[in-house]
Amino acid sequence: MYKLYYASGACSMPIHILLNEIGAPFEAIKVDMASGEQRQPAFLKINSRGQVPVLLDGDIVIREGAAIITYLCEKHEVALFPQEGAAHLAALQAMMFCNATLHPAYGRVFFLSRLDIDAEAKKQALAAAYARLQDLYDDVENTLSANKYLAGAGMTIADVMLAVFSHWGQPNGLKFGANTKRVIAEVCNMSSFKKANAAEGTPYKAAA
């Protein structure tokens, strides 16, 4: 049985959704980041970096989200990640955009938000970080105006990641285009999303 270590609504959530899609038995173990559980010795033995997600498959320990997704999709047939040809490359590229471009852009916002620096300097830095995020969502909208989903005609795990990440910025004035909202709504309507959402206790819903 798989074990997934997650934090509610975090970048681990797409993996929680993927596991629901796969249908294989798994145990979802919450790591309470707010209380600092990720820094406790018991969790640091699992991931010395103190981060989620972590997936355990017997003696195999995987500590990077994109690697976990790839591992699971190579072991199981899942429509969210085509395994061959141009569709596979498109899905891989879209996943890496979410993992290596969109997610770090949010990381900069989170880092700056925690900094104890001059208020005006912090305001300007955060404005620049949010502007970068808006540029990325504008690019997403351009992609989705030409393609039904991020990787083309079929929904992939990248669209799931997009929907999860989009909720991190909703209170901060980010604007999503009509096609971006369409994809987010479709993901939020998936039974696998609803199941993970309920289990994690997150308030995620389709972007208004």
C-alpha positions in Angstrom: 0.0 0.0 0.0 1.2 3.5 -0.9 1.7 6.1 1.9 1.3 9.7 0.9 2.5 12.4 3.2 0.6 15.6 2.4 -0.3 19.1 3.7 -3.8 20.3 3.2 -4.2 22.1 -0.2 -0.5 22.1 -0.8 1.5 20.9 -3.9 0.9 17.3 -2.6 -2.8 17.6 -3.4 -2.5 16.7 -7.2 -0.8 13.5 -6.1 -3.7 12.8 -3.7 -6.1 13.3 -6.6 -4.0 11.1 -8.9 -4.0 8.3 -6.4 -7.8 8.5 -6.3 -7.8 8.3 -10.1 -5.6 5.3 -10.1 -7.7 3.5 -7.6 -4.8 1.7 -5.9 -5.0 1.4 -2.1 -3.1 4.1 -0.2 -2.9 5.8 3.1 -2.9 9.6 3.2 -1.0 11.0 6.2 -1.4 14.7 7.0 1.7 16.7 8.0 0.6 19.8 10.0 2.8 22.4 8.6 1.3 25.2 10.7 2.4 23.5 13.9 5.8 22.7 12.6 5.3 18.9 12.3 7.5 18.9 9.2 10.5 19.9 11.4 10.0 17.1 14.0 12.5 14.2 14.1 9.9 11.6 13.1 9.1 13.4 9.8 12.7 14.5 9.1 13.6 10.8 9.1 11.3 10.4 6.1 12.3 13.7 4.4 15.3 15.5 5.8 14.3 18.6 3.9 11.1 18.9 5.9 8.8 19.1 2.8 5.8 17.4 1.3 4.9 15.5 -0.8 6.5 12.2 0.1 5.4 8.9 -1.3 6.3 5.6 0.2 6.0 2.4 -1.8 7.4 -0.3 0.4 11.1 0.5 0.8 11.0 3.1 -2.0 10.8 6.7 -0.8 10.2 9.5 -3.3 10.4 13.1 -2.2 9.8 15.2 -5.3 6.3 15.9 -6.7 7.1 15.5 -10.4 9.1 12.3 -9.7 6.1 10.9 -7.7 3.7 11.7 -10.5 6.0 10.1 -13.1 6.6 7.0 -10.9 2.9 6.4 -10.3 1.9 7.0 -14.0 4.6 4.6 -15.2 3.3 1.9 -12.8 -0.4 2.4 -13.5 -2.4 3.1 -16.6 -4.0 6.5 -16.1 -5.6 8.8 -18.7 -4.1 11.9 -17.0 -0.6 11.1 -18.3 -0.3 9.5 -21.8 2.7 7.2 -22.0 3.7 7.4 -25.7 4.4 9.8 -28.5 3.6 13.4 -28.9 0.8 13.2 -26.3 3.4 12.0 -23.7 5.8 14.8 -24.5 3.1 17.4 -24.3 1.8 16.1 -21.0 5.4 16.0 -19.6 6.1 19.6 -20.7 2.8 20.9 -19.3 3.5 19.1 -15.9 7.0 20.6 -15.8 5.6 24.0 -16.5 3.4 23.7 -13.4 6.1 22.1 -11.3 9.2 24.1 -12.3 7.8 27.5 -13.4 4.4 28.2 -11.9 5.0 26.6 -8.5 8.4 28.4 -7.9 6.7 31.7 -8.9 4.3 31.1 -5.9 7.3 30.1 -3.8 8.8 33.6 -4.3 5.6 35.2 -3.1 5.4 33.0 0.0 9.1 33.7 0.7 8.7 37.5 0.4 5.5 37.4 2.5 7.5 36.0 5.4 10.4 38.4 5.2 10.8 41.0 7.9 12.1 43.9 5.8 11.3 47.5 5.1 7.6 47.8 4.4 7.9 49.7 1.2 10.6 47.5 -0.2 8.5 44.4 0.7 5.5 45.9 -1.0 7.4 46.6 -4.2 9.0 43.1 -4.2 5.6 41.4 -3.7 4.1 43.5 -6.5 6.8 42.3 -8.8 6.3 38.7 -7.7 2.5 38.9 -8.3 3.1 40.5 -11.7 5.2 37.6 -12.7 2.4 35.2 -11.6 -0.1 37.2 -13.6 2.1 37.0 -16.6 2.2 33.2 -16.2 -1.6 33.0 -15.9 -1.9 35.2 -19.0 0.3 32.7 -20.8 -1.9 29.9 -19.5 -4.9 31.6 -20.9 -3.2 32.0 -24.3 -2.5 28.3 -24.3 -6.0 27.4 -23.4 -7.5 29.7 -26.0 -5.8 27.5 -28.6 -6.0 24.1 -26.9 -8.8 22.6 -24.7 -6.2 21.7 -22.0 -2.7 22.6 -21.2 -1.3 19.6 -23.1 -3.7 19.7 -26.0 -7.0 17.9 -26.5 -7.1 15.8 -23.4 -6.9 16.7 -19.7 -3.7 15.7 -18.0 -2.2 15.9 -14.5 -0.9 19.4 -15.4 -4.5 20.7 -15.5 -5.0 19.2 -12.0 -1.9 21.0 -10.8 -3.1 24.2 -12.3 -6.4 24.0 -10.6 -4.8 23.3 -7.2 -2.2 26.1 -7.5 -4.8 28.6 -8.7 -6.4 28.7 -5.3 -3.2 29.9 -3.7 -3.6 33.2 -5.4 -7.3 33.9 -5.5 -7.4 36.3 -2.5 -4.5 38.3 -3.9 -6.0 39.9 -7.0 -4.8 37.4 -9.6 -7.1 37.4 -12.7 -7.9 34.3 -14.6 -9.2 34.2 -18.1 -12.4 32.5 -19.2 -10.6 29.4 -20.5 -8.5 29.1 -17.4 -11.6 29.2 -15.3 -13.2 26.6 -17.5 -10.4 24.1 -16.9 -10.3 24.8 -13.2 -14.0 24.2 -13.0 -13.7 20.9 -14.8 -11.0 19.7 -12.5 -13.0 20.8 -9.4 -15.9 18.8 -10.7 -13.9 15.6 -10.9 -14.9 13.0 -8.3 -11.2 12.3 -7.6 -10.8 16.0 -6.8 -13.8 16.2 -4.6 -12.7 13.1 -2.7 -9.2 14.5 -2.0 -10.7 17.9 -1.2 -13.0 16.4 1.4 -10.3 14.2 2.9 -7.9 17.2 3.2 -10.5 19.6 4.5 -9.7 22.3 2.0 -12.2 24.9 0.8 -11.2 24.6 -2.9 -13.8 25.3 -5.5 -13.8 26.5 -9.1 -12.5 30.0 -9.5 -15.3 32.6 -9.8 
